[in-house]
Amino acid sequence: MVKSVLGVNHQGLTDWLIQRVSAVIMTVYTIGLLLYLIINSGIEFSDWHALFAHGWMKLATILFILSLLFHAWVGMWTVFTDYIKPFWLRFILEVLVYLALIIFFFAALLILWGV
């Protein structure tokens, strides 16, 4: 890990920055949603539907989902490179995680824009 931080491409620094920025975005979104739930106790389906029908909420949710997926990718890549030594196994696992994250993103888009 130290080697990639000190490397020419500074990939370690980029990974660190992605993790921190995505964590901040996810924290702000979560706090905002929790405040909404606290302020609007006894929320029903129609309230949820009205909240997620707004364009700004859809955009904020997509930003949250993208942050979650990038955060997960960097974390899984780090775990795989640190603990999975055979290249072929690490490659297969990375491809599977990458494909799963892409599928999750498009599923989230379909769900969110179905509201």
Phi, psi and omega per residue, in radians:
M1 nan -0.741 3.125
V2 -1.102 -0.614 -3.131
K3 -1.057 -0.735 -3.127
S4 -1.252 -0.529 3.095
V5 -1.177 -0.673 -3.102
L6 -1.550 -0.028 -3.113
G7 -1.210 3.013 -3.103
V8 -1.143 -0.675 -3.077
N9 -1.384 -0.209 -3.102
H10 0.961 0.678 -3.120
Q11 -1.121 -0.619 3.109
G12 -1.078 -0.690 3.102
L13 -1.163 -0.696 3.096
T14 -1.106 -0.789 3.106
D15 -1.060 -0.756 3.128
W16 -1.064 -0.772 -3.129
L17 -1.137 -0.733 3.104
I18 -1.058 -0.770 3.138
Q19 -1.069 -0.789 -3.074
R20 -1.239 -0.774 -3.136
V21 -1.148 -0.760 3.135
S22 -1.138 -0.630 3.099
A23 -1.132 -0.692 3.112
V24 -1.140 -0.776 3.132
I25 -1.075 -0.782 3.136
M26 -1.138 -0.639 3.126
T27 -1.163 -0.795 3.140
V28 -1.089 -0.777 3.136
Y29 -1.095 -0.786 -3.115
T30 -1.115 -0.764 3.110
I31 -1.103 -0.735 3.103
G32 -1.076 -0.752 3.127
L33 -1.184 -0.678 3.086
L34 -1.127 -0.722 3.077
L35 -1.079 -0.710 3.092
Y36 -1.067 -0.736 3.128
L37 -1.175 -0.636 3.124
I38 -1.209 -0.764 -3.129
I39 -1.179 -0.694 -3.100
N40 -1.869 1.238 3.130
S41 -1.256 2.665 -3.107
G42 1.286 0.618 -3.094
I43 -1.216 2.468 3.138
E44 -2.040 3.069 -3.102
F45 -1.015 -0.715 -3.122
S46 -1.102 -0.592 3.086
D47 -1.181 -0.758 3.089
W48 -1.068 -0.774 -3.130
H49 -1.072 -0.765 3.132
A50 -1.126 -0.691 3.130
L51 -1.109 -0.841 -3.074
F52 -1.446 -0.024 3.059
A53 -1.386 -0.357 3.131
H54 -1.260 2.463 3.135
G55 -1.106 -0.661 -3.132
W56 -1.152 -0.599 3.125
M57 -1.277 -0.658 3.067
K58 -1.090 -0.753 3.123
L59 -1.117 -0.760 3.118
A60 -1.113 -0.673 -3.138
T61 -1.212 -0.706 3.083
I62 -1.110 -0.707 3.087
L63 -1.091 -0.712 3.079
F64 -1.087 -0.797 -3.112
I65 -1.131 -0.764 3.097
L66 -1.077 -0.717 3.106
S67 -1.101 -0.740 3.119
L68 -1.088 -0.750 -3.121
L69 -1.193 -0.738 3.088
F70 -1.135 -0.717 3.118
H71 -1.067 -0.769 3.129
A72 -1.152 -0.719 -3.123
W73 -1.091 -0.836 -3.129
V74 -1.100 -0.731 3.123
G75 -1.105 -0.805 -3.136
M76 -1.184 -0.690 3.112
W77 -1.066 -0.730 3.127
T78 -1.105 -0.780 3.127
V79 -1.103 -0.777 -3.127
F80 -1.096 -0.784 -3.104
T81 -1.229 -0.478 3.136
D82 -1.410 -0.621 -2.946
Y83 -2.041 -0.321 3.127
I84 -1.808 1.854 -3.030
K85 -1.489 -0.698 3.125
P86 -1.145 2.195 -3.072
F87 -1.018 -0.772 -3.068
W88 -1.100 -0.670 3.130
L89 -1.235 -0.751 3.111
R90 -1.088 -0.713 3.125
F91 -1.098 -0.795 3.133
I92 -1.082 -0.796 3.142
L93 -1.116 -0.712 3.116
E94 -1.120 -0.726 3.126
V95 -1.132 -0.743 3.129
L96 -1.097 -0.753 3.114
V97 -1.155 -0.747 3.135
Y98 -1.049 -0.809 3.110
L99 -1.114 -0.715 3.114
A100 -1.083 -0.734 3.138
L101 -1.142 -0.663 3.083
I102 -1.127 -0.770 3.117
I103 -1.093 -0.738 3.112
F104 -1.063 -0.699 -3.141
F105 -1.101 -0.837 -3.117
F106 -1.220 -0.562 3.049
A107 -1.126 -0.736 3.111
A108 -1.111 -0.699 3.086
L109 -1.070 -0.794 3.141
L110 -1.097 -0.727 3.133
I111 -1.171 -0.812 -3.063
L112 -1.177 -0.736 -3.130
W113 -1.469 -0.021 3.014
G114 -1.452 -0.160 -3.112
V115 -1.372 nan nan
